[in-house]
């Protein structure tokens, strides 16, 4: 029978491993791997145009009239042979001037229907028009660096590379609010983990802002799929291929315009996480996919399930240990948790204030990120998270160089 003290240490271990320990383990494992396996580092961008494959850049956009012109200019600025790079925009349901703007550019293939059925349904329809060996997916509000496509393509030199994930970069202003600071730090840390994941074996779930697959590995998803990027990339893994990570191909975007907008996005992602697991149920076969399961369990599953449960449980058992154990260590951990939660809750008061302390912003973002998992799980159980979402508003984007 578990004692209160054992529950405390189990919860603390799970939380620590989920957010810190896994990174340490990855650092050790990738270091060991480099000792025994000679790998080519620093892929050089080749200039032999004849060897570069044809690529289709697929962009799903919904009512993006404010940013679509800049996105198109960004696409045309990419350093890749014009005759080998094709652009496919799908704008189902858009009712603003997005279609009119795209229609000015004959180089772009535009797909549009009045009915809006969600991004996954749009991608399922768009992929019927893709005939190139490589497909790159990118968000309409994310700007790519000029060498992004070429950097991604070069990763496919390895036969077992079935997909490539680019890096997501959040542009954080000096006086940013909690949403910007939290999202920016979160993705910086995620980028480090993704890079080490890729070095060990595979990226555990690509980010929709920029990722690609071998077109032959595409298979249609259920139209109601919320996390299309995660399911697409994981299904590539389940076919026996890896998702490589290319930090020199990156998509830049501004953070959510407020913590309320970021909360809306996180809840949707959380609901999608629980929905996605049955769609990739095969990944739980640890005997068939030992490394893939280890990465998914450590990087995704724990954060989505056990860690949010352990946080309140750790606090409750710490109260009991503080009251009855008479141990100074548990007194310190209790005081530390009280300070953390008070700081996180203070973020609700300082939320509109861009000049609130950085510690307040970080604690607040961590708190609401885990709280959103509860709200997302409830939405998932009730079936109330529509695949057709009300997208989070973001600050005005400036083109990435």
C-alpha positions in Angstrom: 0.0 0.0 0.0 1.3 3.4 -1.0 2.1 5.7 1.9 1.7 9.5 1.7 5.4 9.9 1.5 5.7 7.4 -1.4 2.9 9.2 -3.3 4.8 12.5 -2.8 8.0 11.1 -4.3 6.2 9.3 -7.2 4.4 12.5 -8.1 7.6 14.6 -7.8 9.5 12.1 -9.9 7.0 12.1 -12.7 6.8 15.9 -12.9 10.5 16.3 -12.8 11.1 13.6 -15.4 8.4 15.0 -17.7 9.8 18.5 -17.8 13.5 18.2 -16.9 14.6 14.6 -16.5 13.8 13.4 -20.0 16.0 16.2 -21.4 18.9 14.9 -19.2 18.3 11.3 -20.3 18.3 12.5 -24.0 21.5 14.3 -23.5 23.1 11.2 -22.1 21.7 8.8 -24.7 22.6 11.0 -27.7 26.1 11.5 -26.2 26.6 7.7 -26.0 25.2 7.3 -29.5 27.7 9.8 -30.9 30.6 7.8 -29.4 29.6 4.6 -31.2 28.0 5.8 -34.4 29.8 8.0 -36.9 27.3 10.4 -38.5 27.6 13.2 -41.0 27.2 16.6 -39.2 26.3 19.9 -40.7 24.6 19.1 -44.0 25.9 21.4 -46.7 23.4 23.1 -49.1 24.2 21.7 -52.5 24.0 23.8 -55.6 23.4 20.9 -58.0 19.9 21.9 -59.1 19.4 18.7 -61.2 19.6 16.6 -58.0 16.9 18.5 -56.1 13.5 16.9 -56.1 10.2 18.6 -56.9 8.4 19.9 -53.8 4.8 21.1 -53.2 4.3 23.6 -50.4 0.7 23.1 -49.1 -0.8 25.9 -47.1 -4.3 25.8 -45.5 -5.6 29.3 -44.9 -8.9 30.5 -43.5 -9.8 34.2 -43.6 -6.1 35.4 -43.7 -6.6 38.6 -45.7 -4.4 40.5 -43.2 -1.4 38.3 -43.7 -1.8 36.3 -47.0 -0.1 38.9 -49.2 3.0 38.8 -47.0 2.8 35.0 -46.9 2.8 34.8 -50.7 5.8 37.1 -50.9 7.6 35.0 -48.4 6.8 31.9 -50.5 8.2 33.5 -53.6 11.4 34.5 -51.8 12.4 30.9 -50.9 15.7 29.8 -52.3 14.7 26.8 -54.3 14.5 26.3 -58.1 11.3 27.9 -59.4 10.5 25.1 -61.8 10.7 22.6 -58.9 8.7 24.3 -56.2 4.9 24.3 -56.5 2.4 26.2 -54.3 -1.0 24.9 -53.3 -3.2 27.1 -51.1 -6.5 25.7 -49.8 -9.0 28.2 -48.4 -12.2 26.3 -47.7 -14.8 28.4 -46.0 -12.9 31.7 -46.3 -15.3 34.6 -46.7 -13.0 37.6 -46.7 -10.6 38.7 -49.4 -8.1 35.9 -49.0 -9.2 34.2 -52.3 -9.1 37.4 -54.2 -5.6 38.1 -53.1 -4.3 34.6 -53.9 -6.1 34.8 -57.3 -3.8 37.6 -58.4 -0.9 35.1 -58.6 -1.2 32.5 -61.4 1.8 30.6 -60.0 -0.4 29.4 -57.1 -2.9 26.6 -57.4 -5.9 27.7 -55.3 -8.5 25.3 -54.0 -11.6 26.7 -52.4 -15.1 25.5 -51.5 -17.7 27.4 -49.6 -18.2 24.8 -46.9 -15.7 24.9 -44.0 -15.0 21.4 -42.7 -11.8 22.0 -40.8 -8.1 21.8 -41.7 -7.8 18.0 -41.8 -10.6 17.7 -44.3 -9.0 20.5 -46.4 -5.6 18.7 -46.3 -7.3 15.4 -47.3 -8.7 17.2 -50.3 -5.6 19.1 -51.2 -3.3 16.0 -51.2 -5.2 14.6 -54.2 -3.6 17.4 -56.2 0.0 16.8 -55.0 2.2 14.9 -57.5 5.7 15.7 -56.2 7.8 13.3 -54.1 8.0 15.7 -51.2 5.2 17.6 -49.6 5.9 20.5 -47.2 3.1 21.7 -44.9 3.2 25.3 -43.5 0.8 27.6 -41.7 -0.4 30.7 -43.4 0.8 33.0 -40.6 4.3 31.4 -40.3 7.1 32.9 -42.3 9.9 30.7 -43.5 13.6 31.5 -43.8 14.9 31.6 -47.4 16.8 28.3 -47.3 14.1 26.4 -45.4 12.9 24.2 -48.3 16.4 23.3 -49.5 17.4 22.4 -45.9 14.4 20.2 -45.5 14.9 18.4 -48.8 18.6 17.6 -48.0 17.5 15.5 -45.0 15.8 13.1 -47.4 19.2 11.9 -48.5 18.7 9.2 -45.9 16.4 6.5 -47.1 14.7 5.9 -43.7 13.8 9.6 -43.3 10.1 9.7 -44.0 9.5 13.2 -42.8 11.3 16.3 -41.7 10.3 18.8 -39.0 11.4 22.4 -39.1 11.8 24.6 -36.1 9.1 26.9 -34.8 10.3 30.2 -33.5 8.2 32.7 -31.6 9.0 36.4 -32.0 8.9 37.9 -28.5 9.0 41.6 -28.0 10.8 43.2 -25.1 7.6 44.2 -23.3 5.8 41.0 -24.0 2.9 39.7 -21.8 2.7 36.3 -20.2 1.4 34.6 -23.3 4.4 35.7 -25.4 7.0 35.1 -22.7 5.6 31.7 -21.8 5.1 30.5 -25.4 8.5 31.8 -26.4 10.4 30.0 -23.6 8.2 26.8 -24.1 9.2 26.6 -27.8 12.8 27.3 -27.2 12.9 24.4 -24.8 10.8 22.2 -27.1 13.3 23.0 -29.9 16.1 21.7 -27.8 14.2 18.5 -27.0 13.1 18.0 -30.6 16.7 18.3 -31.8 17.9 15.7 -29.3 14.9 13.5 -30.2 15.9 13.6 -33.8 19.5 12.8 -32.9 18.4 9.8 -30.9 15.9 8.5 -33.4 12.9 10.6 -34.4 11.0 13.7 -33.6 8.0 12.7 -31.4 5.4 14.7 -33.3 6.0 17.5 -35.8 4.7 21.0 -35.4 2.2 22.2 -38.0 4.0 25.5 -38.6 6.6 23.7 -40.8 7.0 20.0 -41.5 7.2 17.7 -44.5 6.7 14.1 -45.5 7.5 11.8 -48.4 4.3 12.2 -50.4 4.1 8.4 -50.9 3.7 7.9 -47.2 0.6 10.1 -47.0 -2.7 8.5 -45.9 -6.0 10.3 -45.4 -7.0 11.1 -41.8 -10.5 11.1 -40.3 -11.9 14.6 -41.2 -12.5 15.3 -37.5 -8.8 14.9 -36.5 -7.7 18.0 -34.5 -4.0 17.5 -34.3 -3.3 16.7 -38.0 0.4 17.5 -37.8 1.0 15.1 -34.8 -1.0 12.2 -36.3 0.4 12.6 -39.8 4.0 12.6 -38.6 3.4 9.8 -36.0 1.8 7.6 -38.7 4.9 8.0 -40.8 6.9 6.7 -37.8 4.6 3.7 -37.5 5.4 2.8 -41.2 9.0 2.3 -40.1 10.4 5.8 -41.0 11.9 8.5 -38.8 11.0 12.2 -38.6 14.3 14.2 -38.9 14.8 17.5 -37.3 16.2 20.5 -39.3 16.8 23.5 -37.1 18.1 25.5 -40.1 14.6 25.4 -41.6 12.4 27.5 -39.4 9.0 29.1 -39.3 8.7 32.4 -37.4 5.5 33.8 -36.0 4.3 36.1 -33.3 2.7 34.7 -30.2 -1.0 34.8 -29.3 -2.2 38.3 -28.8 -3.2 37.6 -25.2 -3.2 34.9 -22.6 -6.9 34.4 -23.2 -6.2 33.7 -26.9 -3.3 31.3 -26.0 -5.6 29.5 -23.5 -8.1 28.9 -26.3 -5.4 27.4 -28.4 -4.0 25.3 -25.6 -7.5 23.9 -24.8 -8.0 22.9 -28.4 -4.6 21.2 -28.6 -5.3 19.4 -25.3 -8.6 18.0 -26.6 -6.8 17.0 -29.8 -4.1 15.2 -27.8 -6.6 12.8 -26.2 -8.4 12.4 -29.5 -5.1 11.5 -31.3 -4.1 8.6 -29.1 -6.6 6.1 -30.4 -5.6 7.1 -33.9 -2.0 6.0 -33.2 -2.8 3.2 -30.8 -0.2 1.0 -32.4 2.6 3.2 -30.9 1.8 1.6 -27.5 3.2 -1.7 -28.7 6.5 -1.3 -26.9 7.9 -4.6 -28.3 7.5 -3.5 -31.9 8.4 0.2 -31.4 10.7 0.3 -28.3 12.5 3.6 -29.0 9.5 5.3 -30.6 7.3 4.3 -27.6 10.0 5.6 -25.2 10.2 8.9 -26.9 6.4 9.3 -27.2 5.8 8.2 -23.6 8.5 10.5 -22.2 7.9 13.6 -24.4 4.1 13.5 -25.0 2.1 11.0 -23.0 3.4 12.0 -19.6 2.8 15.7 -20.2 -0.7 15.0 -21.5 -1.9 12.6 -18.8 0.0 11.8 -15.6 1.8 15.0 -15.0 -1.3 17.2 -14.8 -2.7 14.7 -12.3 0.4 14.6 -10.3 0.6 18.4 -9.8 -2.5 18.8 -7.6 -1.8 15.4 -5.9 1.7 16.5 -5.0 0.3 19.7 -3.4 -2.3 17.7 -1.4 0.1 15.1 0.0 2.6 17.8 0.7 0.0 19.5 2.9 -0.4 16.3 4.9 3.3 15.8 5.2 3.8 19.4 6.3 1.1 19.0 9.0 2.0 15.6 10.3 5.5 14.5 9.2 7.5 17.1 11.2 10.2 17.1 8.5 11.8 20.3 7.5 12.2 19.1 3.9 8.5 18.8 3.4 8.0 22.2 5.1 10.3 23.8 2.5 8.6 22.0 -0.4 5.2 23.1 0.8 6.3 26.7 1.1 7.8 26.5 -2.3 4.6 25.1 -3.8 2.5 27.8 -2.1 4.8 30.5 -3.4 4.6 29.0 -6.9 0.8 28.8 -7.0 0.4 32.3 -5.6 2.8 33.6 -8.2 0.9 31.8 -10.9 -2.4 33.1 -9.7 -1.0 36.6 -9.5 -0.6 36.3 -13.3 -4.4 36.6 -13.7 -4.2 40.0 -12.1 -1.1 41.1 -14.0 -2.2 39.4 -17.2 -2.9 42.6 -19.1 0.3 44.2 -17.9 3.1 43.6 -20.3 5.6 44.8 -17.7 4.8 42.3 -15.0 7.7 40.3 -13.7 9.2 37.5 -15.9 8.8 35.0 -13.0 5.1 35.8 -12.7 4.7 35.3 -16.5 6.5 31.9 -16.5 4.7 30.5 -13.5 1.4 31.7 -14.9 2.0 30.1 -18.3 3.0 26.8 -16.7 -0.1 26.8 -14.5 -2.6 27.6 -17.2 -0.9 25.2 -19.7 -1.6 22.3 -17.3 -5.0 23.6 -16.3 -5.8 23.7 -20.0 -5.2 20.0 -20.2 -8.1 19.4 -17.8 -10.4 21.7 -19.8 -9.3 20.0 -23.0 -10.0 16.5 -21.5 -13.5 17.6 -20.5 -14.1 18.9 -24.0 -12.9 15.7 -25.5 -15.1 13.6 -23.2 -18.1 15.7 -24.1 -17.2 15.9 -27.8 -17.4 19.6 -27.8 -14.1 20.5 -29.3 -15.0 21.1 -33.0 -12.4 20.4 -35.6 -13.5 23.8 -37.1 -11.9 26.1 -34.5 -12.0 29.7 -33.8 -8.3 30.5 -34.4 -6.3 32.4 -31.8 -5.5 36.0 -32.7 -1.8 36.8 -33.1 0.2 40.0 -33.3 1.0 41.4 -36.8 3.6 39.3 -38.5 6.8 40.6 -40.0 8.5 38.6 -42.7 11.4 36.4 -41.5 14.8 36.7 -43.2 
